Amino acid sequence: MKTILITGATSGIGLAAARQCAAGGDRLVLVGRNPGKLADAAAAVRAAGAGGVDTLECDFASQASIRQLAKSVLAQYDRLDVLANNAGGYHRDRVETEDGVEATFGVNHLGGFLLTELLIDLMVRSAPSRVLFTSSVLHFGATLDFDDLGLERGYSGEQAYSRSKLANILYARALARRVEDTGVTVNAFHPGAVASGIWDSLPWFGQPLVAVAKRLFMIPVEEGGRALSYLATDPEVEAVTGAYFQKNRIKTPSRRARDDALGQRLCQVSAALVAPAD
C-alpha cells in the first residue's frame, strides 16, 4: 500500500486523482485550505476504497503554513511514496502573498518548491518514490525575467500563470538531475484543459465564453485526474524521471523549459525567496 500525498486535493483534478488512487487501496493524504472541504473530500476518497485517508490543512500562499505542513508530514509518516504538488490558482489582478511574493508565482511554483525541498530527504528514504508537479501546456511561450519575476512592470493573469507553469517544469528537471540514482523520480505534466473551478476568477465578461468552452472543449475533472493518478501509480512510468507528460505520453516541453542553466538559476532564486528570515 502506497502513501500518496496530494496538495489541492479538495476539488478538481486533485480530488479526482485521489479517488482514482484510492480505488487501488492506497493510503491518501489530502491537503487543502478549508476544513469543511477536506472533510467532504476525505469521505469521498474513503468511499472510493482507500486503505486510509488523512487530511492536513495548508494555505500555499503562506510559507509559514507550508513549513508547518512539512513538519506535520515528517512527524506523522515514516515514508512517503508519492508527493503530488497540485495546489495552484489563477489571479486576474496582481496580488501578493503574506510573504510579499506575487501570488500566482508564490502558490503555483514556490509553494511546491518549498514543500518538496522540505520533504525531499523523506522521499529519498522512501525510495522508490515519485514527485509530481501539475504544470500546463500554457508554459509554451512563457518567459522568466529575474529582474521582474513578480510582474510589477505590467501584470497579466495569463502571463503570471504561464510563467509559474514554466517554473514547474524547470524545477522538476533540475530536481530530477539532483536526485538521480536515489530511486526518486520527478516529473511534470499537463492534465489537459480541465473544466475545473480555476477558471472562475476570470473577468465577468469572459465567463459566458468559459461556460461554453467547458461544455464543448474542456475535459471533465476525472480525465484530468487520470493524468495525475497515472504518474502516481502506474508501473509503466516507475523509472521515468525528468520528463514532461501530455496525454500520458512524454512530450518535449518548450525550449526555455529545457534550458538547464535557466532552471539552475530559478532554483537559486527560489531558495532565496523561501529562505526563513533571520
WOCOR-V91176 format. One record per backbone hydrogen bond with DSSP energy under -0.5 kcal/mol. NH is the residue of the N-H (numbers start at 1). CO is the residue of the C=O. Records with the same first field share a line. If there is no record, write none. Layout:
NH: CO + CO
//
This chain:
4: 2 + 27
5: 3 + 82
6: 4 + 29
7: 84
8: 31
9: 31
14: 11
15: 11
16: 12
17: 13
18: 14
19: 15
20: 16
21: 17
22: 18
23: 19
24: 21
25: 22
26: 21
27: 2
28: 52
29: 4
30: 28 + 54
31: 6
32: 56
35: 33
38: 34
39: 35
40: 36
41: 37
42: 38
43: 39
44: 40
45: 41
46: 42
47: 43
48: 44
49: 46
50: 45
51: 26
52: 26
54: 28
56: 30
58: 32
60: 58
62: 59
66: 62
67: 63
68: 64
69: 65
70: 66
71: 67
72: 68
73: 69
74: 70
75: 71
76: 72
77: 73
81: 3
82: 3
83: 130
84: 5 + 82
85: 83 + 132
86: 84
92: 90
97: 101
98: 61
100: 97
103: 95
106: 102
107: 103
108: 104
109: 105
110: 105
111: 106
112: 107
113: 109
114: 110
115: 111
116: 112
117: 113
118: 114
119: 115
120: 116
123: 119
124: 120
125: 121
126: 122
127: 124
128: 183
129: 183
130: 81
131: 185
132: 83
133: 187
134: 85
135: 133 + 189
139: 136
140: 137
142: 139
146: 144
148: 145
151: 148
154: 151 + 152
157: 92
160: 156
161: 157
162: 158
163: 159
164: 160
165: 161
166: 162
167: 163
168: 164
169: 165
170: 166
171: 167
172: 168
173: 169
174: 170
175: 171
176: 172
177: 173
178: 174
179: 175
180: 177
182: 179
184: 179
185: 129 + 183
187: 131
188: 243
189: 133
190: 245
191: 135 + 189
194: 192
195: 219
196: 194
199: 196
200: 197
201: 198
202: 199
206: 203
207: 203 + 204
208: 204
210: 206
211: 207
212: 208
213: 209
214: 210
215: 211
216: 212
217: 213
218: 213
219: 193
223: 220
224: 220
225: 221
226: 222
227: 223 + 224
228: 224 + 225
229: 225
230: 226
231: 227
232: 228
233: 229
234: 230
237: 234
238: 235
240: 237
242: 186
243: 186
245: 188
246: 249
247: 190
249: 246
251: 244
258: 254 + 255
259: 256
260: 258
263: 259
264: 260
265: 261
266: 262
267: 263
268: 264
269: 265
270: 266
271: 267
272: 268
273: 269
274: 270
275: 272
//
